[in-house]
Amino acid sequence: MLTLYHAPKSRSTSILVLIEEMGIAEQIDVVEVSISRQDGSGGPDPRNPHPEKKVPYLIHGDDHLRERGAIIAYLTDMFPEAGLGRPVGHRQRGAFLSWLFYYQGVMEPVLVHSWAQITHPAARATFGDTKAMFDGLSEALSGQPYLLGDAYSAVDLLLSSPFHWLPEAVPEDPVIRSWIARCAERPALKAHA
Ligand SMILES: N[C@@H](CCC(=O)N[C@@H](CS)C(=O)NCC(=O)O)C(=O)O
């Protein structure tokens, strides 16, 4: 059995949406926990096994996973028949992993720095800026509806996720706007909005 630690209106909602998209809800026990919120509300939940009391956190037997990208790779590998991932041996395995890691390692830091109005030459040299990030997304999406081509996948779910909650972060670029709108139409996302 798999157990997901989740807090409403947090990043772990992306994993609930993924679970619904994949049709694997019956195989995952969801435990709702409290977390410390940026407005000072909430607080760490002693029942949450995450080492920093964050969500999402996934437990499978003795194995523990943190970070949405890792959890997404794990679940899509474990249930390949759901079609949301790109298993080992698939011709798009590298592109799939690259987008997941790009989100965690570059895109989210760039978005958080921009939202918090933090600029520093070292951050810029390491992560680039919002223009480079949006130009890259726009290029990847020009001529195709989703990041990996014609089919929606878990990378669309993860990379579009911040824009559903932070509309002010959505750029003017029509290619990116229409991709976000397509992703927002997914019934699984609407069910957890
Ligand atoms: N990089 C992590 C971020 C996890 C994270 O920061 N989650 C927030 C909720 S949106 C949290 O649990 N905050 C509570 C805390 O920091 O104590 C991921 O994408 O999974």
The ligand as an SDF file (V2000), in Angstrom:
LIG
                    3D

 20 19  0  0  0  0  0  0  0  0999 V2000
    9.9810   21.2530   -3.3590 N   0  0  0  0  0  0  0  0  0  0  0  0
    8.9280   20.6250   -2.5850 C   0  0  0  0  0  0  0  0  0  0  0  0
    8.2210   21.7160   -1.8080 C   0  0  0  0  0  0  0  0  0  0  0  0
    7.3620   21.1900   -0.6950 C   0  0  0  0  0  0  0  0  0  0  0  0
    6.7890   22.3330    0.1050 C   0  0  0  0  0  0  0  0  0  0  0  0
    7.4420   23.3690    0.3290 O   0  0  0  0  0  0  0  0  0  0  0  0
    5.5280   22.1680    0.5610 N   0  0  0  0  0  0  0  0  0  0  0  0
    4.9000   23.1760    1.3680 C   0  0  0  0  0  0  0  0  0  0  0  0
    3.4100   23.2340    1.0490 C   0  0  0  0  0  0  0  0  0  0  0  0
    3.0720   24.0820   -0.4490 S   0  0  0  0  0  0  0  0  0  0  0  0
    4.9890   22.7950    2.8270 C   0  0  0  0  0  0  0  0  0  0  0  0
    4.8220   21.6310    3.1560 O   0  0  0  0  0  0  0  0  0  0  0  0
    5.2110   23.7610    3.7150 N   0  0  0  0  0  0  0  0  0  0  0  0
    5.2120   23.5430    5.1400 C   0  0  0  0  0  0  0  0  0  0  0  0
    6.5210   23.8800    5.7890 C   0  0  0  0  0  0  0  0  0  0  0  0
    7.4250   24.3740    5.1040 O   0  0  0  0  0  0  0  0  0  0  0  0
    6.6350   23.6550    7.0020 O   0  0  0  0  0  0  0  0  0  0  0  0
    7.9600   19.8920   -3.5270 C   0  0  0  0  0  0  0  0  0  0  0  0
    7.7240   20.3740   -4.6420 O   0  0  0  0  0  0  0  0  0  0  0  0
    7.4660   18.8110   -3.1890 O   0  0  0  0  0  0  0  0  0  0  0  0
  1  2  1  0
  2  3  1  0
  2 18  1  0
  3  4  1  0
  4  5  1  0
  5  6  2  0
  5  7  1  0
  7  8  1  0
  8  9  1  0
  8 11  1  0
  9 10  1  0
 11 12  2  0
 11 13  1  0
 13 14  1  0
 14 15  1  0
 15 16  2  0
 15 17  1  0
 18 19  2  0
 18 20  1  0
M  END
$$$$
